[in-house]
Amino acid sequence: MADPTAIQGITMTRSRCPLVQWQAWGDDDDGFARFAAGRLGTSLPAEVGQIVKSDGVTAVKIAPRRFWLMASDPDAVPRGLPGTLGAELDLGEGRERIDIRTPALRDVLAQCLAVDWDRTQDRAVFAPLHRVPVMFTRGSTEHGTFVVPRTFAQSIADWLEDC
């Protein structure tokens, strides 16, 4: 469902966002960490906002003991968290990814998100955009990704175009 849009040096691409949320119960944090490392091939992020990438999967710590696992390929997203370690919730049907590329990314963000630009490099930040909660990550000075509720994706894409 990619929908590329190019306006005044801004390129936006909307796509599905395969996403699973893992919530650790807290009874066996070591067991949860071992299970997750086995599925991801690396340790989970240690602090909220930290991002870890491995084998096409991006893991983001969104809250204490809560993680979002995302991938471009729905089959790549790890699944099967044992109920004894935590809860697993598929959020992919309710989210969409908006990738934005522009030399003016900093200016676009300044008009729509109340975030510290320096804290967005290779980190996930959570903020409201047009009164809708979004997650934003920035890989460079010209490329960023928004993870947004699917029902608001068109409205948010329009909002970003206007910025």
PyMOL commands that place a pseudoatom at each C-alpha (Angstrom):
pseudoatom trace, name=CA, resn=MET, resi=1, chain=A, elem=C, hetatm=0, pos=[0.000, 0.000, 0.000]
pseudoatom trace, name=CA, resn=ALA, resi=2, chain=A, elem=C, hetatm=0, pos=[2.920, 2.315, -0.627]
pseudoatom trace, name=CA, resn=ASP, resi=3, chain=A, elem=C, hetatm=0, pos=[1.753, 5.819, -1.564]
pseudoatom trace, name=CA, resn=PRO, resi=4, chain=A, elem=C, hetatm=0, pos=[4.755, 7.993, -2.497]
pseudoatom trace, name=CA, resn=THR, resi=5, chain=A, elem=C, hetatm=0, pos=[4.132, 11.739, -2.515]
pseudoatom trace, name=CA, resn=ALA, resi=6, chain=A, elem=C, hetatm=0, pos=[6.633, 14.351, -3.636]
pseudoatom trace, name=CA, resn=ILE, resi=7, chain=A, elem=C, hetatm=0, pos=[5.870, 17.993, -2.842]
pseudoatom trace, name=CA, resn=GLN, resi=8, chain=A, elem=C, hetatm=0, pos=[8.417, 20.837, -2.766]
pseudoatom trace, name=CA, resn=GLY, resi=9, chain=A, elem=C, hetatm=0, pos=[11.409, 18.631, -2.056]
pseudoatom trace, name=CA, resn=ILE, resi=10, chain=A, elem=C, hetatm=0, pos=[9.506, 16.420, 0.395]
pseudoatom trace, name=CA, resn=THR, resi=11, chain=A, elem=C, hetatm=0, pos=[9.103, 12.746, -0.402]
pseudoatom trace, name=CA, resn=MET, resi=12, chain=A, elem=C, hetatm=0, pos=[6.671, 10.768, 1.729]
pseudoatom trace, name=CA, resn=THR, resi=13, chain=A, elem=C, hetatm=0, pos=[5.964, 7.071, 1.513]
pseudoatom trace, name=CA, resn=ARG, resi=14, chain=A, elem=C, hetatm=0, pos=[3.143, 5.430, 3.445]
pseudoatom trace, name=CA, resn=SER, resi=15, chain=A, elem=C, hetatm=0, pos=[3.259, 1.693, 4.091]
pseudoatom trace, name=CA, resn=ARG, resi=16, chain=A, elem=C, hetatm=0, pos=[1.979, -1.023, 6.365]
pseudoatom trace, name=CA, resn=CYS, resi=17, chain=A, elem=C, hetatm=0, pos=[3.719, -1.318, 9.693]
pseudoatom trace, name=CA, resn=PRO, resi=18, chain=A, elem=C, hetatm=0, pos=[3.991, -4.927, 10.892]
pseudoatom trace, name=CA, resn=LEU, resi=19, chain=A, elem=C, hetatm=0, pos=[4.238, -4.416, 14.642]
pseudoatom trace, name=CA, resn=VAL, resi=20, chain=A, elem=C, hetatm=0, pos=[4.046, -6.647, 17.709]
pseudoatom trace, name=CA, resn=GLN, resi=21, chain=A, elem=C, hetatm=0, pos=[4.101, -5.391, 21.281]
pseudoatom trace, name=CA, resn=TRP, resi=22, chain=A, elem=C, hetatm=0, pos=[5.716, -7.471, 24.016]
pseudoatom trace, name=CA, resn=GLN, resi=23, chain=A, elem=C, hetatm=0, pos=[4.984, -6.713, 27.659]
pseudoatom trace, name=CA, resn=ALA, resi=24, chain=A, elem=C, hetatm=0, pos=[7.096, -8.525, 30.267]
pseudoatom trace, name=CA, resn=TRP, resi=25, chain=A, elem=C, hetatm=0, pos=[5.281, -9.502, 33.451]
pseudoatom trace, name=CA, resn=GLY, resi=26, chain=A, elem=C, hetatm=0, pos=[8.287, -8.643, 35.611]
pseudoatom trace, name=CA, resn=ASP, resi=27, chain=A, elem=C, hetatm=0, pos=[8.300, -11.978, 37.469]
pseudoatom trace, name=CA, resn=ASP, resi=28, chain=A, elem=C, hetatm=0, pos=[11.124, -13.369, 35.341]
pseudoatom trace, name=CA, resn=ASP, resi=29, chain=A, elem=C, hetatm=0, pos=[12.978, -10.486, 33.688]
pseudoatom trace, name=CA, resn=ASP, resi=30, chain=A, elem=C, hetatm=0, pos=[16.020, -12.683, 33.024]
pseudoatom trace, name=CA, resn=GLY, resi=31, chain=A, elem=C, hetatm=0, pos=[13.890, -15.339, 31.313]
pseudoatom trace, name=CA, resn=PHE, resi=32, chain=A, elem=C, hetatm=0, pos=[12.149, -12.662, 29.223]
pseudoatom trace, name=CA, resn=ALA, resi=33, chain=A, elem=C, hetatm=0, pos=[15.505, -11.144, 28.229]
pseudoatom trace, name=CA, resn=ARG, resi=34, chain=A, elem=C, hetatm=0, pos=[16.910, -14.578, 27.263]
pseudoatom trace, name=CA, resn=PHE, resi=35, chain=A, elem=C, hetatm=0, pos=[13.817, -15.405, 25.203]
pseudoatom trace, name=CA, resn=ALA, resi=36, chain=A, elem=C, hetatm=0, pos=[13.886, -12.013, 23.436]
pseudoatom trace, name=CA, resn=ALA, resi=37, chain=A, elem=C, hetatm=0, pos=[17.628, -12.236, 22.703]
pseudoatom trace, name=CA, resn=GLY, resi=38, chain=A, elem=C, hetatm=0, pos=[17.086, -15.686, 21.215]
pseudoatom trace, name=CA, resn=ARG, resi=39, chain=A, elem=C, hetatm=0, pos=[14.339, -14.374, 18.908]
pseudoatom trace, name=CA, resn=LEU, resi=40, chain=A, elem=C, hetatm=0, pos=[16.078, -11.117, 17.979]
pseudoatom trace, name=CA, resn=GLY, resi=41, chain=A, elem=C, hetatm=0, pos=[19.680, -12.275, 17.895]
pseudoatom trace, name=CA, resn=THR, resi=42, chain=A, elem=C, hetatm=0, pos=[20.618, -9.382, 20.188]
pseudoatom trace, name=CA, resn=SER, resi=43, chain=A, elem=C, hetatm=0, pos=[19.669, -7.862, 23.540]
pseudoatom trace, name=CA, resn=LEU, resi=44, chain=A, elem=C, hetatm=0, pos=[16.561, -5.724, 23.902]
pseudoatom trace, name=CA, resn=PRO, resi=45, chain=A, elem=C, hetatm=0, pos=[16.941, -1.945, 24.272]
pseudoatom trace, name=CA, resn=ALA, resi=46, chain=A, elem=C, hetatm=0, pos=[17.764, -0.971, 27.854]
pseudoatom trace, name=CA, resn=GLU, resi=47, chain=A, elem=C, hetatm=0, pos=[16.101, 2.451, 28.128]
pseudoatom trace, name=CA, resn=VAL, resi=48, chain=A, elem=C, hetatm=0, pos=[12.867, 3.990, 26.896]
pseudoatom trace, name=CA, resn=GLY, resi=49, chain=A, elem=C, hetatm=0, pos=[13.318, 5.379, 23.390]
pseudoatom trace, name=CA, resn=GLN, resi=50, chain=A, elem=C, hetatm=0, pos=[16.364, 3.265, 22.636]
pseudoatom trace, name=CA, resn=ILE, resi=51, chain=A, elem=C, hetatm=0, pos=[16.311, 1.373, 19.312]
pseudoatom trace, name=CA, resn=VAL, resi=52, chain=A, elem=C, hetatm=0, pos=[18.022, -1.928, 18.530]
pseudoatom trace, name=CA, resn=LYS, resi=53, chain=A, elem=C, hetatm=0, pos=[18.113, -3.360, 14.990]
pseudoatom trace, name=CA, resn=SER, resi=54, chain=A, elem=C, hetatm=0, pos=[18.867, -6.959, 14.072]
pseudoatom trace, name=CA, resn=ASP, resi=55, chain=A, elem=C, hetatm=0, pos=[18.116, -9.076, 10.993]
pseudoatom trace, name=CA, resn=GLY, resi=56, chain=A, elem=C, hetatm=0, pos=[15.523, -6.687, 9.580]
pseudoatom trace, name=CA, resn=VAL, resi=57, chain=A, elem=C, hetatm=0, pos=[13.720, -6.255, 12.913]
pseudoatom trace, name=CA, resn=THR, resi=58, chain=A, elem=C, hetatm=0, pos=[13.640, -3.005, 14.861]
pseudoatom trace, name=CA, resn=ALA, resi=59, chain=A, elem=C, hetatm=0, pos=[13.012, -3.244, 18.607]
pseudoatom trace, name=CA, resn=VAL, resi=60, chain=A, elem=C, hetatm=0, pos=[12.003, -0.101, 20.507]
pseudoatom trace, name=CA, resn=LYS, resi=61, chain=A, elem=C, hetatm=0, pos=[11.591, 0.172, 24.259]
pseudoatom trace, name=CA, resn=ILE, resi=62, chain=A, elem=C, hetatm=0, pos=[8.398, 2.209, 24.600]
pseudoatom trace, name=CA, resn=ALA, resi=63, chain=A, elem=C, hetatm=0, pos=[7.900, 1.908, 28.385]
pseudoatom trace, name=CA, resn=PRO, resi=64, chain=A, elem=C, hetatm=0, pos=[9.337, -0.082, 31.292]
pseudoatom trace, name=CA, resn=ARG, resi=65, chain=A, elem=C, hetatm=0, pos=[9.033, -3.794, 30.361]
pseudoatom trace, name=CA, resn=ARG, resi=66, chain=A, elem=C, hetatm=0, pos=[7.186, -2.907, 27.104]
pseudoatom trace, name=CA, resn=PHE, resi=67, chain=A, elem=C, hetatm=0, pos=[8.681, -3.217, 23.609]
pseudoatom trace, name=CA, resn=TRP, resi=68, chain=A, elem=C, hetatm=0, pos=[7.543, -2.687, 20.027]
pseudoatom trace, name=CA, resn=LEU, resi=69, chain=A, elem=C, hetatm=0, pos=[9.001, -5.066, 17.444]
pseudoatom trace, name=CA, resn=MET, resi=70, chain=A, elem=C, hetatm=0, pos=[8.698, -3.893, 13.828]
pseudoatom trace, name=CA, resn=ALA, resi=71, chain=A, elem=C, hetatm=0, pos=[9.834, -5.046, 10.400]
pseudoatom trace, name=CA, resn=SER, resi=72, chain=A, elem=C, hetatm=0, pos=[9.074, -4.301, 6.756]
pseudoatom trace, name=CA, resn=ASP, resi=73, chain=A, elem=C, hetatm=0, pos=[8.274, -7.980, 6.218]
pseudoatom trace, name=CA, resn=PRO, resi=74, chain=A, elem=C, hetatm=0, pos=[5.346, -9.181, 8.377]
pseudoatom trace, name=CA, resn=ASP, resi=75, chain=A, elem=C, hetatm=0, pos=[6.914, -12.660, 8.606]
pseudoatom trace, name=CA, resn=ALA, resi=76, chain=A, elem=C, hetatm=0, pos=[10.120, -11.226, 10.086]
pseudoatom trace, name=CA, resn=VAL, resi=77, chain=A, elem=C, hetatm=0, pos=[8.417, -9.838, 13.205]
pseudoatom trace, name=CA, resn=PRO, resi=78, chain=A, elem=C, hetatm=0, pos=[9.158, -12.221, 16.111]
pseudoatom trace, name=CA, resn=ARG, resi=79, chain=A, elem=C, hetatm=0, pos=[6.105, -13.861, 17.646]
pseudoatom trace, name=CA, resn=GLY, resi=80, chain=A, elem=C, hetatm=0, pos=[5.382, -16.552, 20.188]
pseudoatom trace, name=CA, resn=LEU, resi=81, chain=A, elem=C, hetatm=0, pos=[6.174, -14.908, 23.531]
pseudoatom trace, name=CA, resn=PRO, resi=82, chain=A, elem=C, hetatm=0, pos=[5.265, -17.520, 26.173]
pseudoatom trace, name=CA, resn=GLY, resi=83, chain=A, elem=C, hetatm=0, pos=[2.417, -16.403, 28.429]
pseudoatom trace, name=CA, resn=THR, resi=84, chain=A, elem=C, hetatm=0, pos=[4.533, -17.232, 31.468]
pseudoatom trace, name=CA, resn=LEU, resi=85, chain=A, elem=C, hetatm=0, pos=[6.970, -14.441, 30.508]
pseudoatom trace, name=CA, resn=GLY, resi=86, chain=A, elem=C, hetatm=0, pos=[4.577, -11.758, 29.301]
pseudoatom trace, name=CA, resn=ALA, resi=87, chain=A, elem=C, hetatm=0, pos=[1.879, -10.745, 26.865]
pseudoatom trace, name=CA, resn=GLU, resi=88, chain=A, elem=C, hetatm=0, pos=[2.063, -10.384, 23.112]
pseudoatom trace, name=CA, resn=LEU, resi=89, chain=A, elem=C, hetatm=0, pos=[-0.235, -8.090, 21.157]
pseudoatom trace, name=CA, resn=ASP, resi=90, chain=A, elem=C, hetatm=0, pos=[-0.308, -7.656, 17.379]
pseudoatom trace, name=CA, resn=LEU, resi=91, chain=A, elem=C, hetatm=0, pos=[-0.666, -3.925, 16.661]
pseudoatom trace, name=CA, resn=GLY, resi=92, chain=A, elem=C, hetatm=0, pos=[0.203, -4.049, 12.958]
pseudoatom trace, name=CA, resn=GLU, resi=93, chain=A, elem=C, hetatm=0, pos=[-3.325, -3.714, 11.613]
pseudoatom trace, name=CA, resn=GLY, resi=94, chain=A, elem=C, hetatm=0, pos=[-3.779, -0.494, 13.551]
pseudoatom trace, name=CA, resn=ARG, resi=95, chain=A, elem=C, hetatm=0, pos=[-0.541, 1.262, 12.565]
pseudoatom trace, name=CA, resn=GLU, resi=96, chain=A, elem=C, hetatm=0, pos=[0.963, 2.736, 9.440]
pseudoatom trace, name=CA, resn=ARG, resi=97, chain=A, elem=C, hetatm=0, pos=[4.496, 3.912, 8.715]
pseudoatom trace, name=CA, resn=ILE, resi=98, chain=A, elem=C, hetatm=0, pos=[5.122, 7.290, 7.064]
pseudoatom trace, name=CA, resn=ASP, resi=99, chain=A, elem=C, hetatm=0, pos=[8.689, 7.732, 5.819]
pseudoatom trace, name=CA, resn=ILE, resi=100, chain=A, elem=C, hetatm=0, pos=[9.621, 11.314, 5.047]
pseudoatom trace, name=CA, resn=ARG, resi=101, chain=A, elem=C, hetatm=0, pos=[12.705, 12.573, 3.202]
pseudoatom trace, name=CA, resn=THR, resi=102, chain=A, elem=C, hetatm=0, pos=[13.508, 16.239, 2.865]
pseudoatom trace, name=CA, resn=PRO, resi=103, chain=A, elem=C, hetatm=0, pos=[16.508, 18.524, 3.357]
pseudoatom trace, name=CA, resn=ALA, resi=104, chain=A, elem=C, hetatm=0, pos=[14.138, 20.615, 5.506]
pseudoatom trace, name=CA, resn=LEU, resi=105, chain=A, elem=C, hetatm=0, pos=[13.263, 17.793, 7.937]
pseudoatom trace, name=CA, resn=ARG, resi=106, chain=A, elem=C, hetatm=0, pos=[14.255, 19.858, 10.964]
pseudoatom trace, name=CA, resn=ASP, resi=107, chain=A, elem=C, hetatm=0, pos=[11.948, 22.693, 9.859]
pseudoatom trace, name=CA, resn=VAL, resi=108, chain=A, elem=C, hetatm=0, pos=[9.077, 20.262, 9.189]
pseudoatom trace, name=CA, resn=LEU, resi=109, chain=A, elem=C, hetatm=0, pos=[9.466, 18.762, 12.671]
pseudoatom trace, name=CA, resn=ALA, resi=110, chain=A, elem=C, hetatm=0, pos=[9.651, 22.204, 14.274]
pseudoatom trace, name=CA, resn=GLN, resi=111, chain=A, elem=C, hetatm=0, pos=[6.202, 22.970, 12.861]
pseudoatom trace, name=CA, resn=CYS, resi=112, chain=A, elem=C, hetatm=0, pos=[4.461, 19.766, 13.927]
pseudoatom trace, name=CA, resn=LEU, resi=113, chain=A, elem=C, hetatm=0, pos=[6.225, 18.035, 16.855]
pseudoatom trace, name=CA, resn=ALA, resi=114, chain=A, elem=C, hetatm=0, pos=[7.360, 19.426, 20.179]
pseudoatom trace, name=CA, resn=VAL, resi=115, chain=A, elem=C, hetatm=0, pos=[10.588, 17.421, 20.416]
pseudoatom trace, name=CA, resn=ASP, resi=116, chain=A, elem=C, hetatm=0, pos=[14.272, 18.140, 20.912]
pseudoatom trace, name=CA, resn=TRP, resi=117, chain=A, elem=C, hetatm=0, pos=[15.879, 17.649, 17.466]
pseudoatom trace, name=CA, resn=ASP, resi=118, chain=A, elem=C, hetatm=0, pos=[19.135, 16.403, 18.996]
pseudoatom trace, name=CA, resn=ARG, resi=119, chain=A, elem=C, hetatm=0, pos=[17.262, 13.671, 20.948]
pseudoatom trace, name=CA, resn=THR, resi=120, chain=A, elem=C, hetatm=0, pos=[15.648, 12.251, 17.791]
pseudoatom trace, name=CA, resn=GLN, resi=121, chain=A, elem=C, hetatm=0, pos=[18.806, 10.900, 16.135]
pseudoatom trace, name=CA, resn=ASP, resi=122, chain=A, elem=C, hetatm=0, pos=[18.635, 7.079, 16.212]
pseudoatom trace, name=CA, resn=ARG, resi=123, chain=A, elem=C, hetatm=0, pos=[16.044, 7.197, 19.029]
pseudoatom trace, name=CA, resn=ALA, resi=124, chain=A, elem=C, hetatm=0, pos=[12.297, 6.853, 19.228]
pseudoatom trace, name=CA, resn=VAL, resi=125, chain=A, elem=C, hetatm=0, pos=[10.375, 9.810, 20.568]
pseudoatom trace, name=CA, resn=PHE, resi=126, chain=A, elem=C, hetatm=0, pos=[6.685, 9.824, 21.372]
pseudoatom trace, name=CA, resn=ALA, resi=127, chain=A, elem=C, hetatm=0, pos=[4.671, 12.993, 20.949]
pseudoatom trace, name=CA, resn=PRO, resi=128, chain=A, elem=C, hetatm=0, pos=[1.290, 14.205, 19.766]
pseudoatom trace, name=CA, resn=LEU, resi=129, chain=A, elem=C, hetatm=0, pos=[0.989, 15.356, 16.165]
pseudoatom trace, name=CA, resn=HIS, resi=130, chain=A, elem=C, hetatm=0, pos=[-2.282, 17.127, 15.430]
pseudoatom trace, name=CA, resn=ARG, resi=131, chain=A, elem=C, hetatm=0, pos=[-3.521, 15.713, 18.774]
pseudoatom trace, name=CA, resn=VAL, resi=132, chain=A, elem=C, hetatm=0, pos=[-2.713, 12.136, 17.729]
pseudoatom trace, name=CA, resn=PRO, resi=133, chain=A, elem=C, hetatm=0, pos=[-0.009, 10.081, 19.515]
pseudoatom trace, name=CA, resn=VAL, resi=134, chain=A, elem=C, hetatm=0, pos=[2.837, 9.156, 17.160]
pseudoatom trace, name=CA, resn=MET, resi=135, chain=A, elem=C, hetatm=0, pos=[6.281, 7.627, 17.382]
pseudoatom trace, name=CA, resn=PHE, resi=136, chain=A, elem=C, hetatm=0, pos=[9.044, 9.374, 15.433]
pseudoatom trace, name=CA, resn=THR, resi=137, chain=A, elem=C, hetatm=0, pos=[12.541, 8.114, 14.627]
pseudoatom trace, name=CA, resn=ARG, resi=138, chain=A, elem=C, hetatm=0, pos=[15.237, 9.931, 12.673]
pseudoatom trace, name=CA, resn=GLY, resi=139, chain=A, elem=C, hetatm=0, pos=[18.054, 8.113, 10.930]
pseudoatom trace, name=CA, resn=SER, resi=140, chain=A, elem=C, hetatm=0, pos=[19.671, 11.205, 9.399]
pseudoatom trace, name=CA, resn=THR, resi=141, chain=A, elem=C, hetatm=0, pos=[19.195, 14.948, 9.003]
pseudoatom trace, name=CA, resn=GLU, resi=142, chain=A, elem=C, hetatm=0, pos=[16.999, 14.300, 5.938]
pseudoatom trace, name=CA, resn=HIS, resi=143, chain=A, elem=C, hetatm=0, pos=[15.117, 11.077, 6.759]
pseudoatom trace, name=CA, resn=GLY, resi=144, chain=A, elem=C, hetatm=0, pos=[12.591, 10.310, 9.466]
pseudoatom trace, name=CA, resn=THR, resi=145, chain=A, elem=C, hetatm=0, pos=[9.851, 7.774, 10.110]
pseudoatom trace, name=CA, resn=PHE, resi=146, chain=A, elem=C, hetatm=0, pos=[6.518, 8.242, 11.828]
pseudoatom trace, name=CA, resn=VAL, resi=147, chain=A, elem=C, hetatm=0, pos=[4.508, 5.312, 13.190]
pseudoatom trace, name=CA, resn=VAL, resi=148, chain=A, elem=C, hetatm=0, pos=[0.928, 6.503, 13.389]
pseudoatom trace, name=CA, resn=PRO, resi=149, chain=A, elem=C, hetatm=0, pos=[-2.531, 5.066, 14.050]
pseudoatom trace, name=CA, resn=ARG, resi=150, chain=A, elem=C, hetatm=0, pos=[-3.843, 3.846, 10.692]
pseudoatom trace, name=CA, resn=THR, resi=151, chain=A, elem=C, hetatm=0, pos=[-7.151, 5.684, 11.076]
pseudoatom trace, name=CA, resn=PHE, resi=152, chain=A, elem=C, hetatm=0, pos=[-5.279, 9.006, 11.206]
pseudoatom trace, name=CA, resn=ALA, resi=153, chain=A, elem=C, hetatm=0, pos=[-2.552, 8.254, 8.639]
pseudoatom trace, name=CA, resn=GLN, resi=154, chain=A, elem=C, hetatm=0, pos=[-4.080, 10.303, 5.815]
pseudoatom trace, name=CA, resn=SER, resi=155, chain=A, elem=C, hetatm=0, pos=[-4.763, 13.257, 8.104]
pseudoatom trace, name=CA, resn=ILE, resi=156, chain=A, elem=C, hetatm=0, pos=[-1.211, 13.155, 9.462]
pseudoatom trace, name=CA, resn=ALA, resi=157, chain=A, elem=C, hetatm=0, pos=[0.266, 12.820, 5.950]
pseudoatom trace, name=CA, resn=ASP, resi=158, chain=A, elem=C, hetatm=0, pos=[-1.751, 15.890, 4.914]
pseudoatom trace, name=CA, resn=TRP, resi=159, chain=A, elem=C, hetatm=0, pos=[-0.558, 17.718, 8.030]
pseudoatom trace, name=CA, resn=LEU, resi=160, chain=A, elem=C, hetatm=0, pos=[3.083, 16.897, 7.211]
pseudoatom trace, name=CA, resn=GLU, resi=161, chain=A, elem=C, hetatm=0, pos=[2.658, 18.086, 3.623]
pseudoatom trace, name=CA, resn=ASP, resi=162, chain=A, elem=C, hetatm=0, pos=[1.367, 21.407, 4.909]
pseudoatom trace, name=CA, resn=CYS, resi=163, chain=A, elem=C, hetatm=0, pos=[4.372, 21.823, 7.211]
for i in range(1, 163): cmd.bond("trace and resi %d" % i, "trace and resi %d" % (i + 1))
show_as sticks, trace
zoom trace
